[in-house]
């Protein structure tokens, strides 16, 4: 981890090397959760929607790749709509109205969002 970032997030940044990413609850309210996600190198999430929720993602450390998909009428074979690499400081938003997506860490270093 970057020492400057590590000082802020250290108590929340738990890592499980057996899974693609580790979700660490930082805070929660009635209708929101703040989760620090630690991404293992060369790993990614499955393609997923957010079940009617809004999702804000800020890259805290490293670089993450977001791939947004569009499903055809068959709802089986997703097509890549766009893909982008985002570095520390980048802020992204997605909802089910925008599409489904996956997030991945294609680098050799841990990343956090």
N, C-alpha and C positions, 0 to 999 in steps of 0.2 A: 504494500500500500504506500501511497504518497504520504510522507509524514505529516504534512499540513492537513490533508483530508482526514488522515487516521486520527489525529487529535480530536476532531469534531465528532466522528462517527464510531470511534474505537469500541465503545461499550455495546454498540448495536451490531457490529459487523462480524457475525458468526458465519463460519464457512463449513460446509459439508462437501467434501471433494467427491462424494459418491453420487451426487445429483447435479444437474446442470446449473442450478442456482439455489440460493438459500434466501428465503423470505424472513426478514427480521422486523417484527412489529416495534415501531418507535413510539407511536401515539395513536389514539383512537377517539372518535367522537360518536355522536348518534348516527351520523350518516356519512362518515369518512374514516379512512385509515391512512396513516403515514407509515409506509413500509420501506425499509432499506433492503434492497436486493443485491446480494453479492453474486456475481456471475463468474463461474469457473471458466478458464480458457477453453476455447474451441467447443463451446456448448451453447445450446439455444433452447428456448421455450417451444412448446408445440404451437401450432397455429390455433389461435383462440379469439373469442369475442369477449365482451365484458358484461354480458347478461343484463343489459339495461343500465349499467353504471358508466360513469365518466372516469377516464383514466388519464392522469397527468404523470409524465415520466421525465425526470431530470437526470441527466448523466452526471454523476458526482465524480467519478474517476474512470479513466480509460476511454475506450471507444466501443460503442454498441451499434449493431446493425438492426434497423427496423425494416421489416418486409410487410407491406400491406397487400392484402389479397382481396379479390372480388370473386364471388361465387356466381356461377351461371345458374340457369333454371334448375339443373339437376341437383344442385347443392352438394355435389360430391367432389368435383374436380376444381379446386381453386386456381385462379390465374393471378400471377403477380401483377399488381397494379403499379407499384413503385417500391424501390428499395433505396435506403439511404444510410450512410455511416455517420454517426453522431458522436462528437467528442465531449469531454467534460465541460459542463456549463450549458449544454443544449437542453432545451425544454420542449417536450412533445405532448400532444394531446390526441386521444382517440376515444371514440364512442362507437356503439353499434351502428349508428347512422353513417359513420365514415367507412367502416369496414372491419374486417378481422385482420389480425396481424400476428407476427411472431417477432421476438427480440432475441438477438444472439450476440455472443462475444466471440468474434472470429480471430481474436489476437492470442498471443501466448502469455498474457498477463491477466490477473484478476481485474474485473471491472465492477463498478458499483453504480446503482441508480436508485 
